[in-house]
Amino acid sequence: MPGKMFFILVIVLEVLLSHTDGQIPGEYIASLKEGLPNSVQELERLTTLITNSSTTGNTNLSHTYHIGDFLGVAETTNSSLLSLLKNDSSVESIENNLWLNLTSTCMYADTVWNFASVWGLARISQRSKTTNTQYVYEEESGDGVLVYLVDTGVNLRHDFGGRVIQGPDVSRSQQGLRDSNGHGEHTAGIVVSSRFGIARNSTAIMIKAGDDTNDRLKNSNVLAALKWIAAHHTNLSKESNSSLAKSVINLPVASKLKSNALSRAISNIVGHQALPIVVGAGNSLENACKVFPANMTEVITVGAMDSEDNMWEKSNYGFCVDILAPGVQVWSDDSLPGSVGTYRNGTSVAAAHVTGVVARYLATQATMPSPAQVKTWLIDESTKDVLKVTPGTPNRLLYMGCNQSVTTVIPIQNITSALPINLTTIHMSNMSTAIPVTTTVMPNTTSHNSSMTTTAAHTSGMTTTAAHTSIMTTTMDHNKTTSVSNISSTETTASSTTMTPPPTTPSSSAMMEFSKRLTIFSIMAFLYLVP
């Protein structure tokens, strides 16, 4: 693509020099000047300089970068190289490598499934907070959209239904691709899982950028993740014979210190690759305009709110917050073996909600809109002036009304009992109380502009005594179907019930399944093509 070449050189030095909070001692990032006439050759020259500078054998090339027009390498070397680079005519600046904080906190206290924890799904589909709400979304929610998750990894559990793919581990973690932190698993659950997902028909690729127990990612690893995404997205666009494949990046990091290198990389991806990037505003209870990368105009910055329509007490605030979304006591998947899920708080939880909505929106578009158009759509569609926010913060609540004629509706008795429609099996080995399964047939009360409406009862087979009451309403509109599910949260003992679901149109079902399998196959093929 046209544009200036931007190179970045990441140096990991063994010497311990002075640093401030957030900086990593002895690790540096050197950015090359923009507009160098022989950028590739200059990068090769500096790479050779770094490799040959070691007289003690402590030079270690760890990363190379190519993010659209943005290239570079990462390496470990001796202290004398720092002086050489500072005086090199091709180097624009040198900065410390940084720890970037993941913008959520974990809450493991409640190990029992709690229906109130998925309140966010219902809240963002309603204009006002009422006691009788519905979670509304397209049945083909997120079809054909790829979500890039830069996080702590993911464990491929049944809840993802094959819609999450493990990308590379750019951090070279001793844990491998497995998520030992839990942040990545929780984020993926909010975006695509069958139980908690917003865009549950989209496909997500997890690029593991670390698993630090203090909920941090190295800036150099985040840059490596963005490099991989840029290359993968370029190949995907070529394969699909489209200038731009429908994709979005979830980047849940924040720092009080700015990285010039990461800033330029983000600007390059948004500007030249036209990929929207969603970030959390941060959890330090300060003006988001002082937090990076939340203060960048190119990204979508998300603050957190709670189930009472209050801005979260720890969420960063101010003019740089573009939108607010559920981020308090949100239940999603957990990486612990046998776990039924976990709570998390934070603006990265809220950002995951926005990422899911963006994926849904992209699925409704014939062509990929620009990142600026995506942000404008989010702001225009948001529910205005219903939240109690910190002064100076735009009063905008994420809203995901139905964008297609075919919808799925979940009526619920109150906002704290919402559950996603695809809950068919829950592993609940830690639960002391069973949840009932009941089946009801109701007349269709959903209005559609279609010529034919039929109603049938259906309850999916349960392998445990978990409750799942569902009422399916089928609306014929261009061979598409919609569902209505009523979820009971009463905790009393009952036996499982299994009924045969109503027949679907073979041509529609087969084509949808074929499309999903083809998409996943293509993505997995690219995982091997992109270095």
C-alpha positions as CSV (number, residue, x, y, z in Angstrom):
1,M,0.0,0.0,0.0
2,P,1.2,3.6,-0.6
3,G,2.6,5.5,2.3
4,K,5.8,6.3,4.1
5,M,8.0,3.4,5.2
6,F,8.3,3.2,9.0
7,F,10.9,0.9,10.6
8,I,11.3,0.1,14.2
9,L,14.2,-1.6,16.0
10,V,13.7,-3.1,19.4
11,I,16.8,-3.4,21.5
12,V,16.9,-5.5,24.7
13,L,20.0,-4.4,26.6
14,E,21.4,-6.3,29.5
15,V,22.6,-3.2,31.3
16,L,20.4,-1.8,34.0
17,L,19.8,1.9,33.4
18,S,17.6,4.4,35.2
19,H,13.9,4.0,34.5
20,T,10.5,5.1,35.7
21,D,7.3,3.1,36.6
22,G,6.2,1.0,33.6
23,Q,9.5,1.0,31.9
24,I,11.5,-2.2,31.6
25,P,15.1,-1.8,32.7
26,G,17.7,-2.4,30.0
27,E,15.1,-2.8,27.1
28,Y,14.8,-0.2,24.4
29,I,12.9,0.5,21.2
30,A,14.7,2.4,18.4
31,S,12.5,3.9,15.7
32,L,13.9,4.7,12.3
33,K,13.3,7.9,10.5
34,E,10.3,8.2,8.2
35,G,11.0,8.7,4.5
36,L,14.4,7.1,4.3
37,P,15.3,6.6,0.6
38,N,16.5,3.1,1.2
39,S,14.5,2.0,4.2
40,V,14.8,-1.8,3.7
41,Q,18.6,-1.6,3.1
42,E,19.0,0.6,6.2
43,L,17.1,-2.0,8.3
44,E,19.3,-4.7,7.0
45,R,22.4,-2.7,7.8
46,L,21.3,-2.1,11.3
47,T,20.4,-5.7,11.8
48,T,23.9,-6.7,10.7
49,L,25.4,-4.0,13.0
50,I,23.5,-5.5,15.9
51,T,24.4,-9.1,15.1
52,N,28.1,-8.3,14.7
53,S,28.3,-6.0,17.7
54,S,28.4,-8.8,20.2
55,T,31.9,-9.9,21.4
56,T,30.5,-11.9,24.3
57,G,27.9,-14.0,22.6
58,N,24.9,-12.2,24.2
59,T,23.2,-10.9,21.1
60,N,19.9,-12.6,20.5
61,L,17.6,-11.6,17.6
62,S,14.1,-12.1,19.0
63,H,11.6,-10.2,16.8
64,T,11.3,-8.8,13.3
65,Y,8.5,-6.4,12.4
66,H,6.6,-5.6,9.2
67,I,3.3,-3.9,9.9
68,G,2.2,-2.5,6.6
69,D,4.7,0.2,6.0
70,F,6.2,-0.4,9.5
71,L,9.2,-2.7,9.9
72,G,11.8,-3.6,12.5
73,V,13.6,-6.2,14.6
74,A,14.0,-7.0,18.3
75,E,17.2,-8.3,19.8
76,T,19.3,-8.6,23.0
77,T,22.8,-7.1,22.9
78,N,25.6,-5.5,24.8
79,S,25.6,-1.9,26.2
80,S,28.0,-0.5,23.6
81,L,25.3,-0.8,20.9
82,L,23.1,1.8,22.6
83,S,25.6,4.5,21.9
84,L,26.1,3.4,18.3
85,L,22.3,3.6,17.7
86,K,21.9,7.0,19.3
87,N,24.5,8.4,16.8
88,D,23.2,6.5,13.8
89,S,21.8,8.9,11.1
90,S,18.9,6.5,10.3
91,V,17.6,6.4,13.9
92,E,14.9,8.9,14.8
93,S,14.5,8.1,18.5
94,I,15.2,5.5,21.2
95,E,12.7,4.7,24.0
96,N,12.4,2.3,26.9
97,N,10.4,-0.8,26.3
98,L,7.2,-0.7,28.4
99,W,4.9,-2.9,30.4
100,L,1.4,-2.3,29.0
101,N,-1.3,-3.1,31.6
102,L,-4.2,-5.3,30.7
103,T,-7.3,-3.3,31.5
104,S,-9.3,-5.7,33.6
105,T,-9.2,-7.2,37.1
106,C,-10.1,-10.7,38.0
107,M,-12.7,-11.8,40.6
108,Y,-12.6,-15.5,41.5
109,A,-14.7,-15.3,44.7
110,D,-17.9,-16.7,43.2
111,T,-17.4,-20.1,41.7
112,V,-21.1,-20.9,41.3
113,W,-22.9,-20.0,38.0
114,N,-24.8,-16.8,38.5
115,F,-27.3,-15.7,35.9
116,A,-27.0,-12.1,37.0
117,S,-23.5,-12.0,35.7
118,V,-24.5,-11.8,32.1
119,W,-26.6,-8.6,32.5
120,G,-24.5,-6.7,30.0
121,L,-25.9,-8.6,27.0
122,A,-29.4,-7.4,27.7
123,R,-28.4,-3.9,28.7
124,I,-26.6,-3.0,25.5
125,S,-29.6,-4.2,23.4
126,Q,-32.1,-1.9,25.3
127,R,-32.4,1.9,25.1
128,S,-33.5,2.2,28.7
129,K,-32.9,0.1,31.8
130,T,-36.2,-1.6,32.6
131,T,-37.4,-4.7,34.5
132,N,-38.6,-6.4,31.4
133,T,-35.9,-6.4,28.7
134,Q,-34.9,-8.4,25.7
135,Y,-31.5,-9.4,24.3
136,V,-31.8,-8.8,20.5
137,Y,-29.3,-9.8,17.8
138,E,-29.1,-11.2,14.3
139,E,-29.1,-14.9,14.0
140,E,-26.2,-14.7,11.6
141,S,-24.4,-12.5,14.2
142,G,-20.8,-11.8,13.0
143,D,-20.8,-14.1,10.0
144,G,-17.8,-13.6,7.8
145,V,-16.0,-11.4,10.3
146,L,-12.5,-12.1,11.7
147,V,-11.7,-10.7,15.2
148,Y,-8.0,-10.4,16.2
149,L,-7.5,-10.7,19.9
150,V,-4.1,-9.6,21.3
151,D,-4.0,-11.1,24.8
152,T,-2.7,-13.8,27.1
153,G,-3.8,-16.8,24.9
154,V,-6.8,-19.0,24.9
155,N,-7.7,-22.6,25.8
156,L,-9.8,-24.1,23.0
157,R,-12.9,-25.3,25.0
158,H,-16.2,-26.5,23.6
159,D,-17.9,-23.2,24.5
160,F,-16.1,-21.6,21.4
161,G,-17.6,-24.1,19.0
162,G,-14.5,-24.1,16.8
163,R,-14.8,-20.4,16.2
164,V,-11.5,-19.5,18.1
165,I,-8.2,-20.3,16.4
166,Q,-4.8,-20.1,18.2
167,G,-2.5,-17.8,16.3
168,P,1.2,-17.4,17.2
169,D,2.7,-16.9,20.6
170,V,4.9,-13.9,19.9
171,S,6.0,-13.8,23.6
172,R,7.6,-17.3,23.4
173,S,6.0,-18.1,26.7
174,Q,7.0,-21.3,28.5
175,Q,3.3,-22.0,28.8
176,G,3.0,-22.1,25.0
177,L,-0.3,-21.1,23.5
178,R,-2.2,-22.1,26.6
179,D,-3.8,-19.3,28.6
180,S,-2.5,-19.5,32.2
181,N,-3.6,-16.0,33.0
182,G,-7.3,-16.1,32.1
183,H,-7.6,-12.7,30.6
184,G,-7.6,-13.9,27.1
185,E,-10.1,-16.6,27.7
186,H,-12.5,-14.2,29.4
187,T,-12.2,-11.7,26.5
188,A,-12.7,-14.4,23.8
189,G,-15.8,-15.6,25.7
190,I,-17.4,-12.1,25.6
191,V,-16.8,-11.8,21.9
192,V,-17.6,-15.2,20.4
193,S,-18.5,-17.9,22.9
194,S,-21.8,-19.8,22.7
195,R,-22.9,-18.8,26.2
196,F,-21.7,-15.2,26.5
197,G,-20.7,-14.1,23.0
198,I,-22.0,-11.0,21.3
199,A,-20.8,-11.9,17.8
200,R,-21.0,-15.7,18.2
201,N,-20.9,-16.5,14.5
202,S,-17.7,-14.6,13.9
203,T,-14.2,-16.2,14.0
204,A,-11.5,-15.0,16.4
205,I,-7.7,-15.5,16.2
206,M,-5.8,-15.2,19.5
207,I,-2.3,-13.8,19.2
208,K,-0.6,-14.5,22.5
209,A,1.5,-11.5,23.6
210,G,2.4,-12.8,27.1
211,D,1.1,-14.3,30.3
212,D,2.6,-12.2,33.0
213,T,0.9,-12.9,36.4
214,N,0.7,-9.1,37.0
215,D,-1.7,-8.7,34.0
216,R,0.9,-7.0,31.8
217,L,2.1,-7.4,28.2
218,K,5.5,-6.2,26.9
219,N,5.3,-3.4,24.4
220,S,7.7,-5.2,22.1
221,N,5.5,-8.3,22.1
222,V,2.4,-6.2,21.3
223,L,4.3,-4.7,18.4
224,A,5.1,-8.3,17.2
225,A,1.4,-9.2,17.5
226,L,0.4,-6.2,15.4
227,K,3.0,-7.2,12.8
228,W,1.5,-10.7,12.5
229,I,-2.0,-9.3,12.3
230,A,-1.0,-6.9,9.5
231,A,0.6,-9.6,7.4
232,H,-2.3,-12.0,8.0
233,H,-4.9,-9.4,7.2
234,T,-3.1,-8.5,4.0
235,N,-3.0,-12.2,2.8
236,L,-6.7,-12.7,3.9
237,S,-7.8,-9.7,1.8
238,K,-5.9,-11.0,-1.2
239,E,-7.4,-14.5,-0.9
240,S,-10.9,-13.1,-0.6
241,N,-10.4,-11.0,-3.7
242,S,-11.2,-7.9,-1.6
243,S,-9.2,-4.8,-0.9
244,L,-10.2,-5.2,2.7
245,A,-11.4,-8.3,4.6
246,K,-13.9,-7.6,7.4
247,S,-11.9,-7.5,10.6
248,V,-11.4,-5.8,13.9
249,I,-8.6,-5.8,16.5
250,N,-9.2,-5.9,20.3
251,L,-6.1,-4.4,22.1
252,P,-6.8,-4.3,25.8
253,V,-3.7,-2.4,27.0
254,A,-3.0,0.9,28.7
255,S,0.0,2.8,30.0
256,K,0.7,6.1,31.6
257,L,3.7,6.3,29.4
258,K,3.5,6.8,25.6
259,S,5.4,4.5,23.2
260,N,6.3,6.4,20.1
261,A,6.8,3.1,18.3
262,L,3.5,1.6,19.2
263,S,1.7,4.9,18.4
264,R,3.2,4.9,14.9
265,A,2.3,1.2,14.4
266,I,-1.3,1.8,15.5
267,S,-1.6,4.8,13.2
268,N,-0.2,2.7,10.3
269,I,-2.6,-0.2,10.9
270,V,-5.6,2.1,11.2
271,G,-4.6,4.5,8.4
272,H,-3.1,2.2,5.8
273,Q,-4.6,-1.2,6.6
274,A,-8.0,0.3,7.6
275,L,-8.4,-2.0,10.6
276,P,-10.4,-0.6,13.5
277,I,-8.7,-1.0,16.9
278,V,-10.7,-1.1,20.1
279,V,-8.9,-0.3,23.4
280,G,-9.9,0.1,27.1
281,A,-9.8,3.5,28.6
282,G,-7.8,2.2,31.6
283,N,-8.6,1.4,35.2
284,S,-6.6,4.1,37.1
285,L,-9.4,6.6,37.7
286,E,-7.8,9.4,35.8
287,N,-8.4,11.4,32.6
288,A,-8.1,9.0,29.7
289,C,-6.5,11.7,27.7
290,K,-3.4,11.1,29.8
291,V,-3.4,7.4,29.1
292,F,-1.9,5.6,26.1
293,P,-3.1,4.4,23.6
294,A,-6.6,5.5,24.9
295,N,-5.7,9.1,24.0
296,M,-5.2,8.3,20.3
297,T,-7.9,9.6,18.1
298,E,-7.4,6.7,15.7
299,V,-8.6,4.0,18.2
300,I,-12.0,3.4,19.7
301,T,-11.7,4.1,23.5
302,V,-14.1,2.4,25.8
303,G,-15.0,3.2,29.4
304,A,-16.8,0.8,31.8
305,M,-20.3,1.1,33.4
306,D,-22.2,-1.2,35.8
307,S,-25.6,-2.8,36.0
308,E,-27.1,0.3,37.7
309,D,-26.1,2.6,34.8
310,N,-23.3,4.1,36.8
311,M,-19.8,4.7,35.4
312,W,-17.5,2.2,37.0
313,E,-15.7,3.8,40.0
314,K,-12.2,2.9,38.6
315,S,-12.8,3.6,34.9
316,N,-10.8,6.3,33.3
317,Y,-12.9,9.2,32.2
318,G,-13.0,12.4,30.1
319,F,-13.3,13.6,26.6
320,C,-11.1,10.8,25.1
321,V,-13.6,8.1,26.1
322,D,-15.6,7.4,23.0
323,I,-18.3,5.1,24.5
324,L,-19.1,3.2,27.6
325,A,-20.1,-0.5,27.9
326,P,-20.7,-3.1,30.6
327,G,-17.5,-3.8,32.5
328,V,-18.4,-4.6,36.1
329,Q,-19.0,-8.1,37.4
330,V,-19.2,-9.6,34.0
331,W,-19.2,-13.3,33.8
332,S,-17.4,-15.1,31.0
333,D,-15.1,-18.1,30.2
334,D,-12.2,-18.9,32.5
335,S,-8.9,-20.8,31.8
336,L,-9.0,-22.9,35.0
337,P,-9.7,-26.6,34.3
338,G,-13.3,-27.5,35.1
339,S,-14.3,-23.9,35.8
340,V,-17.8,-22.8,34.7
341,G,-16.6,-19.2,34.3
342,T,-15.4,-16.2,36.3
343,Y,-16.2,-12.6,37.0
344,R,-13.9,-9.8,35.7
345,N,-14.1,-6.0,36.1
346,G,-12.4,-3.5,33.9
347,T,-12.4,-1.4,30.8
348,S,-11.0,-4.3,28.7
349,V,-14.2,-6.2,29.6
350,A,-16.1,-3.2,28.3
351,A,-13.8,-3.1,25.2
352,A,-14.6,-6.7,24.5
353,H,-18.3,-5.8,24.3
354,V,-17.6,-3.1,21.8
355,T,-15.4,-5.4,19.7
356,G,-18.3,-7.9,19.6
357,V,-20.7,-5.2,18.4
358,V,-18.3,-4.0,15.8
359,A,-18.0,-7.5,14.5
360,R,-21.8,-7.7,14.3
361,Y,-21.9,-4.4,12.5
362,L,-19.3,-5.4,9.9
363,A,-21.2,-8.5,9.1
364,T,-24.1,-6.4,8.0
365,Q,-22.0,-4.3,5.6
366,A,-21.5,-5.2,1.9
367,T,-17.9,-3.8,2.0
368,M,-15.5,-3.0,4.8
369,P,-16.1,0.5,6.2
370,S,-13.2,2.7,7.3
371,P,-12.2,2.7,11.0
372,A,-13.5,6.3,11.2
373,Q,-16.9,5.2,9.8
374,V,-17.0,2.4,12.4
375,K,-16.4,4.8,15.2
376,T,-19.0,7.2,13.9
377,W,-21.5,4.4,13.6
378,L,-20.9,3.3,17.2
379,I,-21.3,6.9,18.5
380,D,-24.4,7.6,16.3
381,E,-26.1,4.3,17.4
382,S,-25.2,4.7,21.1
383,T,-27.9,5.4,23.7
384,K,-27.3,9.0,24.9
385,D,-27.7,10.6,28.3
386,V,-28.9,7.6,30.3
387,L,-25.8,7.0,32.4
388,K,-24.4,8.6,35.5
389,V,-20.9,9.6,34.3
390,T,-17.9,11.5,35.5
391,P,-18.2,15.2,34.4
392,G,-16.6,15.7,31.0
393,T,-17.2,12.2,29.8
394,P,-19.4,11.7,26.8
395,N,-22.6,10.1,28.0
396,R,-22.9,7.3,25.4
397,L,-23.9,3.7,26.1
398,L,-23.0,1.0,23.7
399,Y,-26.1,-0.2,21.8
400,M,-26.5,-3.1,19.5
401,G,-30.0,-3.0,18.0
402,C,-30.8,-5.5,15.3
403,N,-29.2,-4.4,12.0
404,Q,-30.9,-7.0,9.8
405,S,-34.5,-8.1,9.1
406,V,-33.8,-11.5,10.6
407,T,-33.4,-11.3,14.4
408,T,-33.1,-13.4,17.5
409,V,-34.9,-12.2,20.6
410,I,-34.5,-13.4,24.2
411,P,-37.4,-12.1,26.4
412,I,-36.3,-12.1,30.1
413,Q,-38.1,-11.1,33.2
414,N,-35.5,-8.6,34.3
415,I,-32.1,-7.4,33.1
416,T,-30.2,-9.6,35.6
417,S,-31.5,-12.9,34.2
418,A,-30.3,-12.6,30.5
419,L,-28.5,-15.5,28.9
420,P,-27.3,-16.0,25.4
421,I,-29.5,-18.2,23.2
422,N,-26.9,-20.9,22.4
423,L,-26.6,-22.2,25.9
424,T,-27.1,-26.0,25.4
425,T,-24.6,-27.6,27.8
426,I,-23.0,-26.3,31.0
427,H,-20.3,-28.1,32.8
428,M,-21.3,-27.5,36.4
429,S,-19.2,-29.9,38.5
430,N,-18.7,-27.3,41.2
431,M,-22.4,-26.5,41.6
432,S,-24.3,-27.7,44.6
433,T,-27.7,-26.8,43.2
434,A,-29.2,-28.1,40.0
435,I,-31.1,-25.7,37.7
436,P,-34.4,-26.9,36.1
437,V,-35.2,-27.6,32.5
438,T,-38.6,-26.7,31.4
439,T,-40.2,-26.4,28.0
440,T,-43.0,-24.0,27.0
441,V,-44.9,-23.3,23.8
442,M,-45.8,-19.7,23.3
443,P,-47.5,-17.8,20.4
444,N,-45.2,-15.6,18.4
445,T,-45.3,-12.0,19.7
446,T,-42.4,-10.7,17.7
447,S,-43.2,-8.4,14.8
448,H,-41.5,-9.1,11.5
449,N,-42.0,-7.7,8.0
450,S,-42.4,-11.2,6.5
451,S,-45.1,-13.2,4.8
452,M,-45.0,-16.3,6.9
453,T,-44.5,-17.0,10.7
454,T,-44.6,-20.3,12.4
455,T,-44.0,-21.2,16.1
456,A,-42.6,-24.4,17.6
457,A,-41.2,-25.5,20.9
458,H,-37.7,-26.7,21.3
459,T,-35.3,-27.6,24.1
460,S,-31.8,-28.7,23.4
461,G,-30.6,-31.9,25.1
462,M,-28.6,-31.3,28.3
463,T,-25.8,-33.4,29.5
464,T,-26.2,-32.1,33.1
465,T,-29.2,-30.8,35.1
466,A,-28.6,-27.3,33.9
467,A,-31.7,-25.2,33.1
468,H,-32.5,-24.1,29.6
469,T,-36.0,-23.2,28.5
470,S,-36.3,-22.2,24.9
471,I,-39.1,-21.2,22.7
472,M,-38.3,-21.1,19.0
473,T,-40.2,-18.8,16.6
474,T,-39.4,-19.3,13.0
475,T,-39.8,-16.5,10.6
476,M,-39.4,-17.2,6.9
477,D,-37.5,-14.4,5.2
478,H,-35.2,-15.2,2.3
479,N,-34.7,-18.7,3.8
480,K,-33.5,-17.4,7.2
481,T,-34.8,-18.3,10.6
482,T,-35.1,-16.5,13.9
483,S,-35.3,-17.8,17.5
484,V,-36.9,-16.7,20.7
485,S,-35.5,-18.2,23.9
486,N,-36.9,-17.7,27.4
487,I,-34.4,-18.5,30.1
488,S,-35.4,-19.6,33.6
489,S,-33.0,-18.8,36.5
490,T,-35.0,-20.6,39.2
491,E,-32.6,-22.9,41.1
492,T,-34.7,-26.0,41.9
493,T,-33.9,-29.6,41.1
494,A,-35.5,-31.1,38.0
495,S,-34.6,-33.7,35.4
496,S,-33.3,-33.0,31.9
497,T,-35.7,-32.9,29.0
498,T,-34.9,-33.6,25.4
499,M,-37.1,-32.7,22.4
500,T,-36.6,-32.8,18.7
501,P,-36.0,-29.4,17.3
502,P,-38.2,-28.1,14.4
503,P,-36.9,-28.8,10.9
504,T,-34.9,-26.1,9.2
505,T,-34.7,-25.4,5.5
506,P,-32.0,-27.7,4.2
507,S,-30.6,-25.4,1.6
508,S,-30.2,-22.5,4.0
509,S,-28.7,-24.6,6.8
510,A,-26.3,-26.4,4.5
511,M,-25.1,-23.2,2.9
512,M,-24.5,-21.5,6.3
513,E,-22.6,-24.5,7.5
514,F,-20.5,-24.7,4.3
515,S,-19.7,-21.0,4.5
516,K,-18.5,-21.3,8.1
517,R,-16.4,-24.3,7.4
518,L,-14.8,-22.6,4.4
519,T,-14.0,-19.5,6.3
520,I,-12.3,-21.4,9.2
521,F,-10.4,-23.6,6.7
522,S,-9.1,-20.5,4.8
523,I,-8.0,-18.8,8.1
524,M,-6.2,-21.9,9.3
525,A,-4.4,-22.1,5.9
526,F,-3.2,-18.6,6.4
527,L,-1.8,-19.4,9.8
528,Y,0.8,-21.5,8.0
529,L,1.4,-19.1,5.2
530,V,2.2,-16.0,7.4
531,P,5.7,-16.2,8.9
